Each structure stands twice: as C-alpha cells, then as structure tokens.
Amino acid sequence: MYGKINISVKLKLVVGTKAMGGPIDYMYIGPMDVKSKYDAKKNQLQLSGEFTAAVKFAKTHDLYFRLRARRKDQRFDREAQSGNVPKIYGKSPSRGDTAGRIVVTDKVPKNAIIVSIY
C-alpha cells in the first residue's frame, strides 16, 4: 500500500528543517554504487549521477509513503500487537523480526493501492 503525500508537506519532507538535520540544497539522483572521475587539470569531479535542487525535486515529483516488511517472509497479521498498539506485520519466521519500515518513493507499481494523506 502507498500513501500519496500531500503537496503541503512535500517540501518540508524533502528539504527538511534545521531540527531534522537540514535544510538540504541538492539531492544526488543516480546509482547507489557511485562511480567518479576526477580531472586534476580542470579541478573537476564527475559522478555517475546528477544533482537536483531539493526544492525543484519536491515541487516536480509526486511522493508516496510505502509501508514495507523488514523480511520477505513477514506477512500481514491482524492479531499482531506491540503492547496494546496494533501492528501490521507479524513475526518473521526466519529472523524473528516484527517491525515494518516506512520508506518514501516517487514511483509506484501500476497495480498499487494508493491512499491520500492529508
């Protein structure tokens, strides 16, 4: 399931605040295994990705929260709780993990269930 993030909070989420460790000015968009080449004559560093202004990225991309299991073998469990708080994912049989994680993405599969978050 994906939750579409409202435009009113996208900028704060991407750029951040001082309390969050920001603000950030640019985002690196490219492979996680960054390749680089340095030209000493030009004093120029070339990377395998590109830098995009964080404000521009926030304004031009739809963003979604995605709830993910920690392990592939975790399944939805309507009985799972932590204290008296309901959880979504049950215990992983292979590792014993019980937590999910929330990630932010700008891409969703065509068959995704999308809810709006205001």
C-alpha positions, 0 to 999 in steps of 0.5 A: 500500500502507498500513501500519496503525500500531500503537496503541503508537506512535500517540501518540508519532507524533502528539504527538511528543517534545521531540527531534522538535520537540514535544510538540504540544497541538492539531492544526488539522483543516480546509482547507489554504487557511485562511480567518479572521475576526477580531472586534476587539470580542470579541478573537476569531479564527475559522478555517475549521477546528477544533482537536483535542487531539493526544492525543484525535486519536491515541487516536480515529483509526486511522493508516496509513503510505502509501508514495507516488511523488514523480511520477505517472509513477514506477512500481514497479521491482524492479531499482531500487537506491540503492547496494546498498539496494533501492528501490521506485520507479524513475526518473521519466521526466519529472523524473528523480526516484527517491525515494518519500515516506512520508506518514501518513493516517487514511483509506484507499481501500476497495480498499487493501492494508493491512499491520500494523506492529508 
